[in-house]
Every structure is written in structure tokens, then in C-alpha cells.
């Protein structure tokens, strides 16, 4: 399963209405740490394939209204949504193991 690329057209369906927890990576093309996280997020999506979670990315320059709604002040920023609500959030690069550990707490 590849990570889901979010935008204003699919955010509601893919994240808010999702029946599984969703990790959203708020990132930007110009952000060095964000680029560093790209292979980590891809690996996470691969390792979590078949499990009741979803991995998604939102480019804050393309999804500015969504980023503003969720008070994204710096990137990379991560939020885990469950049942349409933010249940965990943090800013800054994380290791693959740290991301998996945070997601495991919210699996269905």
C-alpha cells in the first residue's frame, strides 16, 4: 500500500471519514527534514500494509486551507486521526520505529 496523497478534494473522505486510524504527514517540497522523512513514510506504509491503519501525506502548499485548519505552523508535522479527531500530534522528524510505536496505540 502506497501512502495516500491528500488534497482538499479527498481529505474528508480519506481522513475524517476513515474507519481506521490515519497518520497524516504535513510536509512541503522546500523543507529539508520533510524530504528526509519521505523514505521513512514510504517504508512505514509498506511495513503497515494489510494492517488497520492508513498512511497519508498532505503538501501544505497545495492544501493550505487544511494545514491552516489544523494549525500547522512548521513542517514536518504529523497528526494521527481516529474517528475524525486528532488523537496524537507532533512536529519534527521521527524514526520509523517511533512512528510505528505511535501508530500501534491507535490501531483498531
MOMOLIN-V888842 format. One record per pair of residues at least 24 apart in sequence whose ideal C-beta (glycine too) atoms are under 10 Angstrom apart, sorted by the first residue. I is the first residue (numbers start at 1). J is the second residue. Records with the same first field share a line. If there is no record, write none. Layout:
I = J / J
//
This chain:
1 = 45 / 46 / 48 / 49 / 50 / 51 / 53 / 54 / 55
2 = 42 / 45 / 46 / 49 / 55 / 57
3 = 38 / 41 / 42 / 44 / 45 / 46 / 48 / 54 / 55 / 56 / 57
4 = 45 / 54 / 55 / 56 / 57 / 58
5 = 56 / 57 / 58 / 59 / 62 / 63
6 = 56 / 57 / 58 / 59 / 62 / 63 / 66
7 = 58 / 59 / 62 / 63 / 66
8 = 58 / 62 / 63 / 64 / 65 / 66
9 = 63
10 = 56
11 = 56 / 58 / 63 / 65 / 66 / 69
12 = 66 / 84
14 = 54 / 56 / 58 / 81
15 = 54 / 56 / 58 / 66 / 79 / 81 / 84 / 86
16 = 81 / 83 / 84 / 85
17 = 83 / 84
18 = 53 / 54 / 56 / 81 / 82 / 83 / 84
19 = 52 / 54 / 82 / 83 / 108
20 = 51 / 52 / 53 / 54 / 81 / 82 / 106 / 107 / 108
21 = 51 / 52 / 53 / 54 / 80 / 81 / 82 / 83 / 87 / 88 / 102 / 103 / 104 / 105 / 106 / 107 / 108
22 = 53 / 54 / 55 / 56 / 79 / 80 / 81 / 82 / 84 / 103 / 106
23 = 48 / 53 / 54 / 55 / 56 / 57 / 78 / 79 / 80 / 81 / 88 / 99 / 100 / 102 / 103 / 106
24 = 54 / 55 / 56 / 57 / 58 / 63 / 66 / 70 / 72 / 77 / 78 / 79 / 80 / 81 / 86 / 89
25 = 55 / 56 / 57 / 58 / 59 / 75 / 76 / 77 / 78 / 79 / 94 / 99
26 = 56 / 57 / 58 / 59 / 60 / 63 / 66 / 67 / 70 / 72 / 74 / 75 / 76 / 77 / 78 / 79 / 89 / 91
27 = 57 / 58 / 59 / 60 / 61 / 67 / 72 / 75 / 76 / 77 / 78
28 = 58 / 59 / 60 / 61 / 62 / 67 / 72 / 74 / 75 / 76
29 = 59 / 60 / 61 / 62
30 = 61 / 75
31 = 59 / 60 / 61 / 74 / 75 / 76
32 = 76 / 93
33 = 74 / 75 / 76 / 91 / 92 / 93
34 = 59 / 60 / 75 / 76 / 77 / 93
35 = 76
36 = 76 / 93
37 = 75 / 76 / 78 / 92 / 93 / 94 / 96 / 99
38 = 76
39 = 96
40 = 76 / 93 / 94 / 95 / 96 / 97 / 98 / 99
41 = 76 / 78 / 94 / 96 / 99
43 = 96 / 99 / 100
44 = 94 / 96 / 97 / 99 / 100 / 103
47 = 96 / 99 / 100
48 = 99 / 100 / 103 / 104 / 107
51 = 100 / 103 / 104 / 107 / 108
52 = 106 / 107 / 108
53 = 80 / 82 / 100 / 103 / 104 / 106 / 107 / 108
54 = 81 / 103
55 = 99 / 103
56 = 81
78 = 102 / 103
80 = 105 / 106
81 = 106
82 = 106 / 107 / 108
//
